[in-house]
Amino acid sequence: MRNAVSRFDDCRNVVLHETADPEVIVVEYELVGTHTATGVTASAPFIGVLRTRDGKLAHWREYQHTFAIAQAVGQA
């Protein structure tokens, strides 16, 4: 479904995990959004792996729970 989520309403359940590398953190979070066509609000979990360098964000890799997202937008 094209443009299935019109907006993200909230970012909740944020958990930060330190790693053995002081430049790397892992963050878990849940994004909440509203489905454009139906008005239904749904959420899905994500994990981000972030690397900093010289006090700036140098890299962000994100992992999504694609099945939960497909369910949220009615495609599962």
All heavy atoms as a GROMACS GRO file, in nm:
protein
  591
    1MET      N    1   0.084  -0.116   0.000
    1MET     CA    2   0.000   0.000   0.000
    1MET      C    3   0.089   0.123   0.000
    1MET      O    4   0.169   0.142   0.090
    1MET     CB    5  -0.090  -0.003   0.124
    1MET     CG    6  -0.203   0.092   0.118
    1MET     SD    7  -0.313   0.076   0.261
    1MET     CE    8  -0.386  -0.082   0.230
    2ARG      N    9   0.078   0.206  -0.098
    2ARG     CA   10   0.164   0.324  -0.110
    2ARG      C   11   0.128   0.429  -0.006
    2ARG      O   12   0.011   0.453   0.021
    2ARG     CB   13   0.147   0.382  -0.250
    2ARG     CG   14   0.248   0.486  -0.280
    2ARG     CD   15   0.250   0.516  -0.428
    2ARG     NE   16   0.361   0.604  -0.451
    2ARG     CZ   17   0.354   0.708  -0.528
    2ARG    NH1   18   0.245   0.736  -0.594
    2ARG    NH2   19   0.458   0.785  -0.544
    3ASN      N   20   0.230   0.491   0.053
    3ASN     CA   21   0.210   0.595   0.155
    3ASN      C   22   0.121   0.547   0.268
    3ASN      O   23   0.030   0.615   0.310
    3ASN     CB   24   0.152   0.723   0.092
    3ASN     CG   25   0.245   0.783  -0.009
    3ASN    OD1   26   0.366   0.780   0.007
    3ASN    ND2   27   0.189   0.835  -0.116
    4ALA      N   28   0.147   0.426   0.316
    4ALA     CA   29   0.062   0.363   0.416
    4ALA      C   30   0.062   0.437   0.549
    4ALA      O   31  -0.038   0.441   0.617
    4ALA     CB   32   0.104   0.219   0.436
    5VAL      N   33   0.172   0.496   0.590
    5VAL     CA   34   0.177   0.569   0.717
    5VAL      C   35   0.194   0.716   0.687
    5VAL      O   36   0.289   0.757   0.621
    5VAL     CB   37   0.292   0.519   0.806
    5VAL    CG1   38   0.302   0.602   0.932
    5VAL    CG2   39   0.271   0.372   0.841
    6SER      N   40   0.098   0.794   0.732
    6SER     CA   41   0.104   0.937   0.701
    6SER      C   42   0.193   1.013   0.800
    6SER      O   43   0.245   1.117   0.766
    6SER     CB   44  -0.036   0.998   0.702
    6SER     OG   45  -0.094   0.986   0.830
    7ARG      N   46   0.205   0.959   0.920
    7ARG     CA   47   0.288   1.029   1.018
    7ARG      C   48   0.333   0.932   1.127
    7ARG      O   49   0.268   0.831   1.152
    7ARG     CB   50   0.212   1.144   1.081
    7ARG     CG   51   0.098   1.099   1.170
    7ARG     CD   52   0.024   1.216   1.233
    7ARG     NE   53  -0.075   1.168   1.326
    7ARG     CZ   54  -0.200   1.142   1.296
    7ARG    NH1   55  -0.244   1.158   1.174
    7ARG    NH2   56  -0.284   1.099   1.388
    8PHE      N   57   0.443   0.966   1.189
    8PHE     CA   58   0.489   0.895   1.308
    8PHE      C   59   0.444   0.978   1.428
    8PHE      O   60   0.471   1.098   1.435
    8PHE     CB   61   0.640   0.876   1.308
    8PHE     CG   62   0.686   0.778   1.205
    8PHE    CD1   63   0.758   0.821   1.095
    8PHE    CD2   64   0.655   0.644   1.217
    8PHE    CE1   65   0.799   0.731   0.998
    8PHE    CE2   66   0.696   0.553   1.120
    8PHE     CZ   67   0.768   0.597   1.012
    9ASP      N   68   0.374   0.915   1.518
    9ASP     CA   69   0.314   0.986   1.631
    9ASP      C   70   0.400   0.983   1.757
    9ASP      O   71   0.389   1.072   1.840
    9ASP     CB   72   0.177   0.926   1.663
    9ASP     CG   73   0.082   0.933   1.545
    9ASP    OD1   74   0.075   1.039   1.481
    9ASP    OD2   75   0.017   0.831   1.516
   10ASP      N   76   0.481   0.879   1.772
   10ASP     CA   77   0.555   0.864   1.897
   10ASP      C   78   0.674   0.771   1.877
   10ASP      O   79   0.674   0.686   1.788
   10ASP     CB   80   0.462   0.804   2.004
   10ASP     CG   81   0.515   0.819   2.146
   10ASP    OD1   82   0.615   0.891   2.167
   10ASP    OD2   83   0.454   0.759   2.236
   11CYS      N   84   0.774   0.790   1.959
   11CYS     CA   85   0.889   0.700   1.967
   11CYS      C   86   0.897   0.662   2.115
   11CYS      O   87   0.923   0.748   2.199
   11CYS     CB   88   1.017   0.769   1.920
   11CYS     SG   89   1.162   0.664   1.928
   12ARG      N   90   0.870   0.536   2.146
   12ARG     CA   91   0.861   0.498   2.288
   12ARG      C   92   0.943   0.372   2.316
   12ARG      O   93   0.995   0.309   2.225
   12ARG     CB   94   0.715   0.478   2.327
   12ARG     CG   95   0.645   0.370   2.248
   12ARG     CD   96   0.498   0.367   2.282
   12ARG     NE   97   0.434   0.259   2.208
   12ARG     CZ   98   0.306   0.252   2.185
   12ARG    NH1   99   0.225   0.347   2.228
   12ARG    NH2  100   0.255   0.151   2.118
   13ASN      N  101   0.949   0.338   2.443
   13ASN     CA  102   1.023   0.221   2.490
   13ASN      C  103   1.168   0.223   2.443
   13ASN      O  104   1.222   0.122   2.398
   13ASN     CB  105   0.954   0.091   2.446
   13ASN     CG  106   0.812   0.081   2.500
   13ASN    OD1  107   0.785   0.123   2.612
   13ASN    ND2  108   0.723   0.028   2.421
   14VAL      N  109   1.231   0.337   2.455
   14VAL     CA  110   1.370   0.354   2.411
   14VAL      C  111   1.463   0.294   2.517
   14VAL      O  112   1.453   0.326   2.635
   14VAL     CB  113   1.403   0.503   2.389
   14VAL    CG1  114   1.549   0.521   2.351
   14VAL    CG2  115   1.311   0.563   2.284
   15VAL      N  116   1.552   0.205   2.472
   15VAL     CA  117   1.651   0.142   2.559
   15VAL      C  118   1.787   0.154   2.492
   15VAL      O  119   1.802   0.115   2.376
   15VAL     CB  120   1.618  -0.007   2.584
   15VAL    CG1  121   1.724  -0.071   2.674
   15VAL    CG2  122   1.480  -0.024   2.643
   16LEU      N  123   1.884   0.212   2.563
   16LEU     CA  124   2.020   0.224   2.511
   16LEU      C  125   2.108   0.115   2.570
   16LEU      O  126   2.101   0.086   2.689
   16LEU     CB  127   2.079   0.360   2.549
   16LEU     CG  128   2.013   0.483   2.490
   16LEU    CD1  129   2.077   0.609   2.546
   16LEU    CD2  130   2.022   0.481   2.340
   17HIS      N  131   2.192   0.056   2.484
   17HIS     CA  132   2.285  -0.048   2.527
   17HIS      C  133   2.426  -0.003   2.494
   17HIS      O  134   2.456   0.027   2.378
   17HIS     CB  135   2.256  -0.179   2.454
   17HIS     CG  136   2.118  -0.231   2.475
   17HIS    ND1  137   2.083  -0.304   2.587
   17HIS    CD2  138   2.006  -0.220   2.399
   17HIS    CE1  139   1.955  -0.336   2.578
   17HIS    NE2  140   1.906  -0.287   2.466
   18GLU      N  141   2.511   0.002   2.595
   18GLU     CA  142   2.652   0.031   2.572
   18GLU      C  143   2.720  -0.094   2.517
   18GLU      O  144   2.676  -0.206   2.543
   18GLU     CB  145   2.720   0.075   2.701
   18GLU     CG  146   2.670   0.209   2.750
   18GLU     CD  147   2.744   0.254   2.875
   18GLU    OE1  148   2.858   0.208   2.898
   18GLU    OE2  149   2.687   0.335   2.948
   19THR      N  150   2.826  -0.075   2.441
   19THR     CA  151   2.901  -0.186   2.385
   19THR      C  152   3.047  -0.178   2.432
   19THR      O  153   3.087  -0.080   2.496
   19THR     CB  154   2.897  -0.184   2.231
   19THR    OG1  155   2.969  -0.069   2.186
   19THR    CG2  156   2.755  -0.178   2.179
   20ALA      N  157   3.126  -0.277   2.396
   20ALA     CA  158   3.268  -0.276   2.432
   20ALA      C  159   3.343  -0.166   2.359
   20ALA      O  160   3.448  -0.120   2.405
   20ALA     CB  161   3.331  -0.412   2.399
   21ASP      N  162   3.290  -0.120   2.248
   21ASP     CA  163   3.349  -0.011   2.170
   21ASP      C  164   3.285   0.121   2.216
   21ASP      O  165   3.164   0.140   2.198
   21ASP     CB  166   3.323  -0.033   2.021
   21ASP     CG  167   3.388   0.070   1.931
   21ASP    OD1  168   3.420   0.181   1.979
   21ASP    OD2  169   3.407   0.041   1.812
   22PRO      N  170   3.360   0.214   2.275
   22PRO     CA  171   3.301   0.338   2.325
   22PRO      C  172   3.240   0.427   2.217
   22PRO      O  173   3.166   0.520   2.248
   22PRO     CB  174   3.417   0.407   2.397
   22PRO     CG  175   3.540   0.349   2.337
   22PRO     CD  176   3.505   0.208   2.296
   23GLU      N  177   3.269   0.400   2.091
   23GLU     CA  178   3.211   0.479   1.982
   23GLU      C  179   3.080   0.420   1.930
   23GLU      O  180   3.017   0.478   1.843
   23GLU     CB  181   3.310   0.489   1.865
   23GLU     CG  182   3.432   0.572   1.895
   23GLU     CD  183   3.520   0.592   1.772
   23GLU    OE1  184   3.508   0.514   1.676
   23GLU    OE2  185   3.601   0.686   1.774
   24VAL      N  186   3.039   0.305   1.983
   24VAL     CA  187   2.920   0.236   1.932
   24VAL      C  188   2.818   0.217   2.043
   24VAL      O  189   2.852   0.176   2.154
   24VAL     CB  190   2.958   0.098   1.873
   24VAL    CG1  191   2.834   0.021   1.828
   24VAL    CG2  192   3.054   0.115   1.754
   25ILE      N  193   2.691   0.246   2.011
   25ILE     CA  194   2.579   0.213   2.100
   25ILE      C  195   2.473   0.141   2.018
   25ILE      O  196   2.466   0.155   1.896
   25ILE     CB  197   2.517   0.336   2.169
   25ILE    CG1  198   2.455   0.433   2.068
   25ILE    CG2  199   2.616   0.406   2.258
   25ILE    CD1  200   2.365   0.536   2.131
   26VAL      N  201   2.392   0.064   2.088
   26VAL     CA  202   2.278  -0.002   2.028
   26VAL      C  203   2.154   0.055   2.096
   26VAL      O  204   2.150   0.066   2.218
   26VAL     CB  205   2.286  -0.155   2.047
   26VAL    CG1  206   2.159  -0.223   1.996
   26VAL    CG2  207   2.409  -0.210   1.977
   27VAL      N  208   2.055   0.092   2.018
   27VAL     CA  209   1.932   0.148   2.073
   27VAL      C  210   1.813   0.067   2.023
   27VAL      O  211   1.805   0.034   1.905
   27VAL     CB  212   1.918   0.299   2.038
   27VAL    CG1  213   1.913   0.322   1.890
   27VAL    CG2  214   1.795   0.358   2.106
   28GLU      N  215   1.725   0.032   2.117
   28GLU     CA  216   1.599  -0.033   2.082
   28GLU      C  217   1.490   0.072   2.100
   28GLU      O  218   1.493   0.150   2.194
   28GLU     CB  219   1.568  -0.148   2.177
   28GLU     CG  220   1.666  -0.261   2.175
   28GLU     CD  221   1.626  -0.367   2.277
   28GLU    OE1  222   1.520  -0.430   2.260
   28GLU    OE2  223   1.701  -0.383   2.375
   29TYR      N  224   1.392   0.072   2.010
   29TYR     CA  225   1.280   0.165   2.024
   29TYR      C  226   1.161   0.115   1.946
   29TYR      O  227   1.170   0.024   1.863
   29TYR     CB  228   1.319   0.306   1.979
   29TYR     CG  229   1.374   0.315   1.839
   29TYR    CD1  230   1.293   0.351   1.733
   29TYR    CD2  231   1.508   0.288   1.814
   29TYR    CE1  232   1.344   0.359   1.604
   29TYR    CE2  233   1.560   0.296   1.686
   29TYR     CZ  234   1.477   0.331   1.582
   29TYR     OH  235   1.528   0.338   1.455
   30GLU      N  236   1.047   0.174   1.974
   30GLU     CA  237   0.922   0.139   1.908
   30GLU      C  238   0.865   0.266   1.846
   30GLU      O  239   0.851   0.367   1.916
   30GLU     CB  240   0.826   0.080   2.012
   30GLU     CG  241   0.693   0.039   1.959
   30GLU     CD  242   0.605  -0.017   2.071
   30GLU    OE1  243   0.647  -0.018   2.188
   30GLU    OE2  244   0.493  -0.056   2.039
   31LEU      N  245   0.838   0.263   1.717
   31LEU     CA  246   0.775   0.377   1.650
   31LEU      C  247   0.625   0.352   1.639
   31LEU      O  248   0.582   0.240   1.608
   31LEU     CB  249   0.833   0.397   1.510
   31LEU     CG  250   0.974   0.455   1.504
   31LEU    CD1  251   1.018   0.468   1.358
   31LEU    CD2  252   0.982   0.589   1.574
   32VAL      N  253   0.549   0.456   1.665
   32VAL     CA  254   0.403   0.451   1.655
   32VAL      C  255   0.361   0.543   1.542
   32VAL      O  256   0.408   0.657   1.534
   32VAL     CB  257   0.336   0.495   1.787
   32VAL    CG1  258   0.186   0.487   1.776
   32VAL    CG2  259   0.388   0.413   1.903
   33GLY      N  260   0.275   0.493   1.454
   33GLY     CA  261   0.228   0.575   1.342
   33GLY      C  262   0.082   0.552   1.315
   33GLY      O  263   0.021   0.459   1.369
   34THR      N  264   0.026   0.636   1.231
   34THR     CA  265  -0.115   0.627   1.195
   34THR      C  266  -0.128   0.592   1.047
   34THR      O  267  -0.065   0.657   0.963
   34THR     CB  268  -0.189   0.758   1.226
   34THR    OG1  269  -0.173   0.786   1.365
   34THR    CG2  270  -0.336   0.749   1.191
   35HIS      N  271  -0.206   0.490   1.018
   35HIS     CA  272  -0.229   0.443   0.881
   35HIS      C  273  -0.316   0.544   0.807
   35HIS      O  274  -0.423   0.582   0.854
   35HIS     CB  275  -0.297   0.306   0.888
   35HIS     CG  276  -0.309   0.238   0.758
   35HIS    ND1  277  -0.410   0.264   0.669
   35HIS    CD2  278  -0.232   0.142   0.702
   35HIS    CE1  279  -0.396   0.188   0.564
   35HIS    NE2  280  -0.289   0.112   0.581
   36THR      N  281  -0.270   0.588   0.691
   36THR     CA  282  -0.339   0.692   0.615
   36THR      C  283  -0.481   0.653   0.575
   36THR      O  284  -0.575   0.729   0.597
   36THR     CB  285  -0.260   0.726   0.488
   36THR    OG1  286  -0.130   0.764   0.523
   36THR    CG2  287  -0.325   0.838   0.410
   37ALA      N  288  -0.496   0.536   0.519
   37ALA     CA  289  -0.625   0.497   0.463
   37ALA      C  290  -0.730   0.465   0.568
   37ALA      O  291  -0.848   0.493   0.549
   37ALA     CB  292  -0.607   0.376   0.370
   38THR      N  293  -0.687   0.408   0.682
   38THR     CA  294  -0.784   0.361   0.781
   38THR      C  295  -0.791   0.444   0.907
   38THR      O  296  -0.887   0.433   0.983
   38THR     CB  297  -0.751   0.216   0.823
   38THR    OG1  298  -0.625   0.217   0.892
   38THR    CG2  299  -0.745   0.123   0.703
   39GLY      N  300  -0.688   0.522   0.935
   39GLY     CA  301  -0.682   0.597   1.060
   39GLY      C  302  -0.641   0.513   1.179
   39GLY      O  303  -0.638   0.562   1.291
   40VAL      N  304  -0.605   0.388   1.156
   40VAL     CA  305  -0.565   0.297   1.264
   40VAL      C  306  -0.422   0.331   1.308
   40VAL      O  307  -0.334   0.352   1.225
   40VAL     CB  308  -0.573   0.150   1.216
   40VAL    CG1  309  -0.515   0.056   1.320
   40VAL    CG2  310  -0.717   0.113   1.185
   41THR      N  311  -0.402   0.335   1.439
   41THR     CA  312  -0.269   0.357   1.495
   41THR      C  313  -0.206   0.222   1.524
   41THR      O  314  -0.271   0.132   1.577
   41THR     CB  315  -0.279   0.440   1.624
   41THR    OG1  316  -0.334   0.567   1.592
   41THR    CG2  317  -0.143   0.460   1.688
   42ALA      N  318  -0.078   0.208   1.488
   42ALA     CA  319  -0.006   0.082   1.509
   42ALA      C  320   0.138   0.114   1.545
   42ALA      O  321   0.184   0.227   1.528
   42ALA     CB  322  -0.012  -0.004   1.384
   43SER      N  323   0.210   0.013   1.594
   43SER     CA  324   0.351   0.033   1.630
   43SER      C  325   0.435  -0.085   1.583
   43SER      O  326   0.382  -0.192   1.555
   43SER     CB  327   0.364   0.049   1.781
   43SER     OG  328   0.326  -0.071   1.846
   44ALA      N  329   0.566  -0.061   1.575
   44ALA     CA  330   0.660  -0.166   1.535
   44ALA      C  331   0.794  -0.138   1.603
   44ALA      O  332   0.834  -0.024   1.620
   44ALA     CB  333   0.677  -0.169   1.384
   45PRO      N  334   0.865  -0.247   1.640
   45PRO     CA  335   0.995  -0.231   1.705
   45PRO      C  336   1.109  -0.213   1.605
   45PRO      O  337   1.102  -0.266   1.494
   45PRO     CB  338   1.011  -0.362   1.783
   45PRO     CG  339   0.933  -0.462   1.705
   45PRO     CD  340   0.820  -0.386   1.643
   46PHE      N  341   1.211  -0.141   1.646
   46PHE     CA  342   1.330  -0.116   1.565
   46PHE      C  343   1.453  -0.132   1.653
   46PHE      O  344   1.446  -0.117   1.775
   46PHE     CB  345   1.331   0.028   1.511
   46PHE     CG  346   1.225   0.055   1.410
   46PHE    CD1  347   1.093   0.074   1.446
   46PHE    CD2  348   1.257   0.066   1.275
   46PHE    CE1  349   0.995   0.101   1.352
   46PHE    CE2  350   1.162   0.093   1.180
   46PHE     CZ  351   1.030   0.111   1.218
   47ILE      N  352   1.567  -0.156   1.590
   47ILE     CA  353   1.696  -0.155   1.657
   47ILE      C  354   1.790  -0.072   1.572
   47ILE      O  355   1.795  -0.088   1.450
   47ILE     CB  356   1.754  -0.297   1.675
   47ILE    CG1  357   1.669  -0.375   1.774
   47ILE    CG2  358   1.898  -0.292   1.723
   47ILE    CD1  359   1.711  -0.519   1.790
   48GLY      N  360   1.865   0.018   1.635
   48GLY     CA  361   1.964   0.099   1.565
   48GLY      C  362   2.102   0.074   1.622
   48GLY      O  363   2.118   0.058   1.743
   49VAL      N  364   2.200   0.067   1.534
   49VAL     CA  365   2.340   0.056   1.575
   49VAL      C  366   2.407   0.185   1.530
   49VAL      O  367   2.412   0.213   1.410
   49VAL     CB  368   2.408  -0.068   1.513
   49VAL    CG1  369   2.553  -0.076   1.557
   49VAL    CG2  370   2.331  -0.195   1.548
   50LEU      N  371   2.453   0.265   1.625
   50LEU     CA  372   2.507   0.397   1.596
   50LEU      C  373   2.656   0.403   1.628
   50LEU      O  374   2.699   0.350   1.730
   50LEU     CB  375   2.434   0.504   1.678
   50LEU     CG  376   2.289   0.532   1.642
   50LEU    CD1  377   2.198   0.419   1.685
   50LEU    CD2  378   2.244   0.660   1.704
   51ARG      N  379   2.730   0.470   1.542
   51ARG     CA  380   2.873   0.491   1.565
   51ARG      C  381   2.899   0.641   1.563
   51ARG      O  382   2.851   0.713   1.477
   51ARG     CB  383   2.957   0.424   1.457
   51ARG     CG  384   3.107   0.454   1.472
   51ARG     CD  385   3.192   0.380   1.374
   51ARG     NE  386   3.192   0.236   1.399
   51ARG     CZ  387   3.264   0.175   1.491
   51ARG    NH1  388   3.344   0.244   1.570
   51ARG    NH2  389   3.259   0.044   1.506
   52THR      N  390   2.974   0.686   1.662
   52THR     CA  391   3.014   0.826   1.668
   52THR      C  392   3.163   0.838   1.638
   52THR      O  393   3.239   0.743   1.657
   52THR     CB  394   2.985   0.887   1.807
   52THR    OG1  395   3.061   0.817   1.904
   52THR    CG2  396   2.838   0.880   1.840
   53ARG      N  397   3.199   0.953   1.591
   53ARG     CA  398   3.341   0.982   1.567
   53ARG      C  399   3.360   1.131   1.590
   53ARG      O  400   3.287   1.212   1.533
   53ARG     CB  401   3.380   0.943   1.424
   53ARG     CG  402   3.530   0.944   1.403
   53ARG     CD  403   3.570   0.869   1.276
   53ARG     NE  404   3.547   0.725   1.291
   53ARG     CZ  405   3.465   0.654   1.212
   53ARG    NH1  406   3.398   0.711   1.116
   53ARG    NH2  407   3.451   0.524   1.231
   54ASP      N  408   3.455   1.166   1.675
   54ASP     CA  409   3.483   1.306   1.709
   54ASP      C  410   3.358   1.380   1.757
   54ASP      O  411   3.335   1.495   1.722
   54ASP     CB  412   3.543   1.378   1.588
   54ASP     CG  413   3.673   1.315   1.542
   54ASP    OD1  414   3.752   1.272   1.629
   54ASP    OD2  415   3.696   1.308   1.419
   55GLY      N  416   3.275   1.310   1.834
   55GLY     CA  417   3.157   1.373   1.892
   55GLY      C  418   3.040   1.389   1.797
   55GLY      O  419   2.939   1.450   1.833
   56LYS      N  420   3.050   1.333   1.677
   56LYS     CA  421   2.942   1.344   1.577
   56LYS      C  422   2.896   1.204   1.537
   56LYS      O  423   2.973   1.108   1.541
   56LYS     CB  424   2.990   1.419   1.454
   56LYS     CG  425   3.028   1.562   1.483
   56LYS     CD  426   3.074   1.631   1.358
   56LYS     CE  427   3.116   1.774   1.391
   56LYS     NZ  428   3.166   1.843   1.274
   57LEU      N  429   2.771   1.195   1.496
   57LEU     CA  430   2.718   1.069   1.448
   57LEU      C  431   2.781   1.038   1.313
   57LEU      O  432   2.770   1.114   1.218
   57LEU     CB  433   2.565   1.079   1.434
   57LEU     CG  434   2.493   0.951   1.396
   57LEU    CD1  435   2.517   0.842   1.500
   57LEU    CD2  436   2.345   0.978   1.381
   58ALA      N  437   2.852   0.926   1.305
   58ALA     CA  438   2.924   0.890   1.182
   58ALA      C  439   2.850   0.784   1.101
   58ALA      O  440   2.867   0.776   0.979
   58ALA     CB  441   3.064   0.840   1.217
   59HIS      N  442   2.770   0.701   1.168
   59HIS     CA  443   2.702   0.593   1.097
   59HIS      C  444   2.580   0.550   1.177
   59HIS      O  445   2.583   0.544   1.299
   59HIS     CB  446   2.798   0.475   1.081
   59HIS     CG  447   2.742   0.361   1.002
   59HIS    ND1  448   2.737   0.360   0.865
   59HIS    CD2  449   2.688   0.244   1.042
   59HIS    CE1  450   2.683   0.248   0.824
   59HIS    NE2  451   2.652   0.176   0.929
   60TRP      N  452   2.472   0.519   1.106
   60TRP     CA  453   2.350   0.469   1.170
   60TRP      C  454   2.298   0.356   1.084
   60TRP      O  455   2.267   0.374   0.967
   60TRP     CB  456   2.246   0.580   1.177
   60TRP     CG  457   2.113   0.541   1.237
   60TRP    CD1  458   2.034   0.436   1.203
   60TRP    CD2  459   2.044   0.609   1.340
   60TRP    NE1  460   1.919   0.433   1.278
   60TRP    CE2  461   1.923   0.539   1.364
   60TRP    CE3  462   2.071   0.722   1.415
   60TRP    CZ2  463   1.830   0.579   1.459
   60TRP    CZ3  464   1.978   0.763   1.509
   60TRP    CH2  465   1.859   0.692   1.531
   61ARG      N  466   2.290   0.238   1.141
   61ARG     CA  467   2.231   0.123   1.072
   61ARG      C  468   2.108   0.083   1.151
   61ARG      O  469   2.113   0.068   1.272
   61ARG     CB  470   2.330   0.007   1.066
   61ARG     CG  471   2.269  -0.116   0.997
   61ARG     CD  472   2.372  -0.216   0.964
   61ARG     NE  473   2.448  -0.165   0.851
   61ARG     CZ  474   2.568  -0.208   0.816
   61ARG    NH1  475   2.626  -0.303   0.886
   61ARG    NH2  476   2.630  -0.158   0.713
   62GLU      N  477   1.996   0.068   1.080
   62GLU     CA  478   1.869   0.041   1.146
   62GLU      C  479   1.812  -0.093   1.100
   62GLU      O  480   1.817  -0.125   0.981
   62GLU     CB  481   1.770   0.153   1.113
   62GLU     CG  482   1.640   0.144   1.184
   62GLU     CD  483   1.558   0.268   1.158
   62GLU    OE1  484   1.496   0.276   1.050
   62GLU    OE2  485   1.556   0.357   1.243
   63TYR      N  486   1.758  -0.167   1.196
   63TYR     CA  487   1.695  -0.296   1.167
   63TYR      C  488   1.549  -0.286   1.207
   63TYR      O  489   1.517  -0.247   1.319
   63TYR     CB  490   1.765  -0.408   1.244
   63TYR     CG  491   1.910  -0.420   1.204
   63TYR    CD1  492   2.008  -0.349   1.274
   63TYR    CD2  493   1.948  -0.497   1.096
   63TYR    CE1  494   2.142  -0.358   1.237
   63TYR    CE2  495   2.082  -0.507   1.058
   63TYR     CZ  496   2.178  -0.436   1.129
   63TYR     OH  497   2.310  -0.443   1.091
   64GLN      N  498   1.461  -0.322   1.113
   64GLN     CA  499   1.318  -0.309   1.135
   64GLN      C  500   1.253  -0.446   1.144
   64GLN      O  501   1.296  -0.541   1.079
   64GLN     CB  502   1.255  -0.233   1.019
   64GLN     CG  503   1.319  -0.100   0.992
   64GLN     CD  504   1.273  -0.039   0.862
   64GLN    OE1  505   1.192  -0.094   0.790
   64GLN    NE2  506   1.326   0.078   0.831
   65HIS      N  507   1.148  -0.453   1.221
   65HIS     CA  508   1.068  -0.576   1.230
   65HIS      C  509   0.967  -0.567   1.115
   65HIS      O  510   0.855  -0.518   1.132
   65HIS     CB  511   0.999  -0.582   1.366
   65HIS     CG  512   0.931  -0.712   1.396
   65HIS    ND1  513   0.859  -0.783   1.303
   65HIS    CD2  514   0.926  -0.782   1.510
   65HIS    CE1  515   0.809  -0.890   1.359
   65HIS    NE2  516   0.849  -0.893   1.485
   66THR      N  517   1.007  -0.611   0.998
   66THR     CA  518   0.926  -0.590   0.877
   66THR      C  519   0.790  -0.659   0.881
   66THR      O  520   0.694  -0.608   0.828
   66THR     CB  521   1.003  -0.633   0.751
   66THR    OG1  522   1.047  -0.767   0.766
   66THR    CG2  523   1.124  -0.542   0.729
   67PHE      N  524   0.782  -0.775   0.948
   67PHE     CA  525   0.652  -0.842   0.957
   67PHE      C  526   0.555  -0.759   1.042
   67PHE      O  527   0.438  -0.745   1.008
   67PHE     CB  528   0.666  -0.983   1.014
   67PHE     CG  529   0.535  -1.058   1.015
   67PHE    CD1  530   0.478  -1.099   0.895
   67PHE    CD2  531   0.470  -1.086   1.133
   67PHE    CE1  532   0.357  -1.167   0.894
   67PHE    CE2  533   0.350  -1.154   1.133
   67PHE     CZ  534   0.292  -1.195   1.014
   68ALA      N  535   0.603  -0.702   1.153
   68ALA     CA  536   0.518  -0.617   1.236
   68ALA      C  537   0.473  -0.493   1.159
   68ALA      O  538   0.358  -0.451   1.172
   68ALA     CB  539   0.593  -0.575   1.363
   69ILE      N  540   0.561  -0.439   1.076
   69ILE     CA  541   0.523  -0.323   0.994
   69ILE      C  542   0.418  -0.364   0.891
   69ILE      O  543   0.318  -0.294   0.871
   69ILE     CB  544   0.646  -0.262   0.927
   69ILE    CG1  545   0.741  -0.204   1.032
   69ILE    CG2  546   0.606  -0.154   0.825
   69ILE    CD1  547   0.877  -0.167   0.981
   70ALA      N  548   0.437  -0.479   0.826
   70ALA     CA  549   0.340  -0.528   0.728
   70ALA      C  550   0.204  -0.551   0.794
   70ALA      O  551   0.099  -0.515   0.736
   70ALA     CB  552   0.390  -0.656   0.664
   71GLN      N  553   0.203  -0.606   0.915
   71GLN     CA  554   0.077  -0.624   0.987
   71GLN      C  555   0.012  -0.489   1.018
   71GLN      O  556  -0.109  -0.474   1.005
   71GLN     CB  557   0.101  -0.699   1.118
   71GLN     CG  558   0.125  -0.846   1.100
   71GLN     CD  559   0.144  -0.915   1.234
   71GLN    OE1  560   0.222  -0.870   1.318
   71GLN    NE2  561   0.074  -1.024   1.254
   72ALA      N  562   0.092  -0.394   1.059
   72ALA     CA  563   0.040  -0.263   1.096
   72ALA      C  564  -0.029  -0.192   0.981
   72ALA      O  565  -0.125  -0.119   1.000
   72ALA     CB  566   0.153  -0.175   1.152
   73VAL      N  567   0.020  -0.215   0.858
   73VAL     CA  568  -0.038  -0.147   0.742
   73VAL      C  569  -0.132  -0.239   0.663
   73VAL      O  570  -0.171  -0.208   0.552
   73VAL     CB  571   0.070  -0.086   0.650
   73VAL    CG1  572   0.149   0.019   0.724
   73VAL    CG2  573   0.160  -0.192   0.592
   74GLY      N  574  -0.165  -0.355   0.723
   74GLY     CA  575  -0.262  -0.444   0.661
   74GLY      C  576  -0.210  -0.523   0.541
   74GLY      O  577  -0.288  -0.564   0.456
   75GLN      N  578  -0.078  -0.549   0.536
   75GLN     CA  579  -0.022  -0.624   0.424
   75GLN      C  580   0.025  -0.763   0.463
   75GLN      O  581   0.091  -0.829   0.384
   75GLN     CB  582   0.093  -0.544   0.362
   75GLN     CG  583   0.050  -0.417   0.296
   75GLN     CD  584   0.165  -0.343   0.231
   75GLN    OE1  585   0.282  -0.376   0.252
   75GLN    NE2  586   0.134  -0.242   0.154
   76ALA      N  587  -0.007  -0.808   0.583
   76ALA     CA  588   0.039  -0.942   0.626
   76ALA      C  589  -0.077  -1.038   0.629
   76ALA      O  590  -0.190  -1.004   0.646
   76ALA     CB  591   0.102  -0.933   0.764
   0.00000   0.00000   0.00000
